[in-house]
Amino acid sequence: MTVPPDEIELAAAFSPAGRDRWREMVKGVLRRSGAAAEDTPLGEIEDLLTRESYDGVPIAPLYTREDAPPGRPGLAPYVREVRPDGEGIAGWDVRQLHAHPDPAVTREAILADLENGATSIWLRLGDGGLPVSALGEALRGVLLDLAPVALDAGTETAGAADAFLALVAERGNAADASGTLGADPLGQAARIGTPGSLDGAAALAVRCVREFPKLRAVVADGTPYHDAGGSDAEELGAAVAAGVAYLRALTEAGLSVDEAFGQIEFRLAVNADQFASIAKLRAARRLWARVAEVGGAADGTSARIHAVTSSAMMTRRDPWVNMLRTTLAAFAAGTGGADAVTVQPFDARLGLPSSSPHPPPFKRRASLGLPDGFARRIARNTQTLLLEESSLARVVDPAGGSWYAESLTEGLAHAAWAWFTEIEKAGGLAAALESGLVADRIAATWARRREDIARRKAPLTGVSEFPNLAETLPEREGAPERASAYSHFTSRAQLPVVTYAQDFEALRDRSDAHAEATGARPRVFLATLGPIAVHTARASFAANLFQAGGIETVSGPPEEFESSGTTLACLCSSDAVYEDQAAEAARDLRDAGAVKIWLAGKGTYEGVDAGVYAGCDAIEVLETALRDLGVNE
């Protein structure tokens, strides 16, 4: 029997490989693709494969130990969670959102969640949610000393907080009730254009410290900036700026520095870009640790973070894919060390259409739907699986030591801090919102992201890629509208609410309306040239692109165009076949009645009007095609 050695050397049978050797091998590949030349210096190879995030953070193809040495868990600046050596690992708080206006329905859903894996409740009250007057009925049977409650009442925060605190005191839970009252006056300004009262938020914080020691009063919410199309650093910088503004208000109201820090919770969005979301939460702790250091807070002060799966990434089309998006986002939240996580149900953007008195561009958001029991069950079970089956919560900082995650965290923290200081120089977040500084910055980022989506550089599965025109969407009851959903922009402080899929979904809506009115969808004929092995790749590409706009496709040789029932055609084959056949095929199609001829690929050919290719503006192509087919806007 062979006795294994005490130490096993990894890769011992392989000769050492350095970075330059890797660069040489990559250069060989890039030369074959034409991206590099024989005389391209090795030092430039990585630059050819490096891209930048929307915050200008480089995303390199290779990371090594030298890029970002990891820190120690539990020590400042708390990038690697806040529990030294895994002490007291207990996972995270599974927080379910409820917004149904009927208190009986909300109560039933709350109890079902708490009995089946949820550990806290997030209640949307007032505008767009449960009436404040029904709070007591909705929480009947909920043990407030065991289940934390987070309120989200917008302009009715003061009344909702008073009602909740009265309920807590009436039940004798003042010493044990936990959660947050949700006061976020600057977040309110970003959502509806008019800020809430900083003095009112501070008064609630003082009351919590004095009478309800486990409750927090204030939320520094970054999601309005994310929902407007902002970048990770823009969301982080604005959230930290809000937190600093709240610290000032709370200390001016008489709280100590440590008491003020203890009253603030952050709310941040996480999406399907798991590494960026992981880095965002880790960077948030680093940023807030720096604020705590400068502010003179006690050692051990760290940001408490409530992570919410992104609303902007959710789609109405092929909503089942949202389950996959939220699973990735929830994984990122847990890996990034969130203290509380909310997974939005996959059907959150479904519902009966809501009428709006405001025409575009003010109609910024599709109607939201109220999730059913199945959707809520999947949402909470997603977290249960991550906590219990994957053992994610049994590891302190699972991303720690990943050189990519460490480097991305570092770069994002610096970008967010630069944005935060720019906001502070402008007079603080309230002034930066009112002046339009925040709106202009985020609008520029959204324009870049929107173009990437339009060109399918940022693909949306089931929407811009692999759409299902035959899908039957589940029906959901429409949710009450929040003020930000369909409101006039009366202040530069107010930010729009966008979704990544909105442009493609608007085209699909036009196609649906046309099909309902005429009995048939708009159609494009894919004129295939040459053998099937030659034309299949580009025919599949073209079909995928046109279907993303709700345009169905039929294919066949050019001679079948006349019976296709459309006036638009798209040639599909290889470049070699195009050289021989494209011009003739275009003439044949034109003679058969084609008014517009596209070509799958690049190149100029006689009789061809335009091309569709990887990286083209798919939204522009689809809008043109729908217009040519007589589909009304």
C-alpha positions, 0 to 999 in steps of 0.5 A: 500500500502506498502511503500518501505524502504529508503534503501534496504539491498542486501541479507538481507534475507540470512545469512552472508557467508565468504570466508571459508564457500565458500572454504568448499563448493568448497572442497566438490565438489573437493572431489567428483571429486578427486581433493581434499582430506578430509585432504586438508587444506581450505587455499589450495582450491583456489590454486587448482583452480588457473591458471597462464596467460602466464605472470605468473599472477595468475587467481584465482577462487574468488575475493573480495573487498580486492583483488584490491580496485578501484581508482578514474576515471580521476586521476593518474595513469589513470587506470580508464580512464582520464575523471574525473566523466565522464566529456565530455564522447563522446565514442571513435574514430571509425577508419577503416583500408584501404589498397587497392592499387587502389586509386579509390577503396580506395577513394570510401571505405573511403567515404562510411565508413565516411558517415556511422559511421567511424570517422577516417581513417587508411591508409596503404601505400607503401609496402602492401598498397596504393602507396604513390603517390596516397595519394592525389587521395585516400583522394579526398573529405575527409574533413581533418579538420574533419576526422583524418587520421592515416598513416602506411607506414613502410619504406616509412614513410618519403615520406608518411608524406611529401605527407600528410603534403603537402596535408594538407597545400595545403587545408589550414587545417594545424591548424585543421588536426589531426591523426598520421603520423605513424613514428615507426622506432623500430616497423619497426625493429621488422617487417622487421629486419631493423630499421627506423630513430629515427632522422627522426621520431623526425624531423617529431614530431618537424614539427608537433609541430611547424606547425601542432599542432593537428597531432601526428608524432609517434606510439609506436606499440605493435602489432608486438610483439602480432603478433609474439605470444607474451603475453600481458605483452610482448606486453606492455613492448615492447611498453612502451620501444619503447615509452621511446626511442621515448621520448629520441629522441624527447627531444634530437631534441629540444621538451619539455617533454610535447611536446614529450609526446603529439606526441606519440600514442600507438597501442595495440592488443585486442582479444577475451579474453575480460578480458585480453584485458580490463586489458591490456589497463588499465595497459598501462595507468598506465605504461605510467603514471609512465613514465610521472611521472618519466619524469617530464611531466605535471599532466594529461599526459596519454597514447593515445591508438589505439586498434586494433582487433587481427590479430593473432586470425583471422581464414581462416576457418569458417571466419564468427566466426571472427565476434564474435571474433572481437565483443568481442575484440571491447567490450574489447577495449571500456570497457578498455578505448581505444581512437580509435578502429579498428575492422578488417573485418571478411574476413581479412585472405581470399584472393587468395593464394600468391606465396612465393619464400621462403619455410618454415619456412620462409613462416610465414603467410597465404595470406591476403585478401582485405575485401569487402563492406559487411565485412567493413560494419559489422566491423564499425557497430559492433562499432556503436552497442556498442556505440549507442545501448549498451550505453557502451560509456555512462559509465566511466570505465565500468570495474571499481570496478570489483575485477577481472578486477582490480586485473588482471590489477595490476598483468599485469602492474607489469609483463609488468613493469618487462619486460620493465625494463629488456629491458632497462637494455639490452640497450633499445628496439633497442639493445634488438631486435638486440641481440635476447632478444625480439625474444627469449622471445616471441618465448618461449611464442609462444611455450607454447601458440602453445602447448595449442592450439594443445592440444585444451586447448585454443580452436578455434571455427570453427577450432580446435572445431566444424569444418565445412568440408562442408563449402564454403569459400567466395573468396576475392582478394589477398592483396599486401604482406607486407615485413614481411609476406614472408621475410627471417630472416636476422636479429635477430631483426625481429619477425615472424608473426603467427596466432593461427589457423595456424597449424590446418589450414595447416592440413585442406589445406592438406586434401583439396589438397588430396580431389581435387587430389583424389576426396575424403577426408581422412577418419576415421571409428568410431567403436561404441560399445554398446548402442547409449547412451553409445558411443555417447559422445566419438564418437562425441568427436572423430569426432570433433577432426579428422574433425579439421584436415580435416579428415571426419568420418563415424561411425557404429559397427565394422562389417561395417568397411570393407565397410567404405573405409578407413584403420583407425578406432577409437573405441568409447564407455565407459570405462566399455564397453572397458573392455569387448569388446575393445580387441575383437573389435580391432581384428575384425577391424584388420582382416577387414584390419585396419592398425591403431586403435585408441581409444577414451579415455585413457587406454591400450587395446590389439590391440589398437595402441593409444588413443585420449582424452581431452588434447591430442596433437591433431596436433600430432594425426592428422599429424599421421593420415594423414600420415597413410592415405597417405596424402602428406605434 
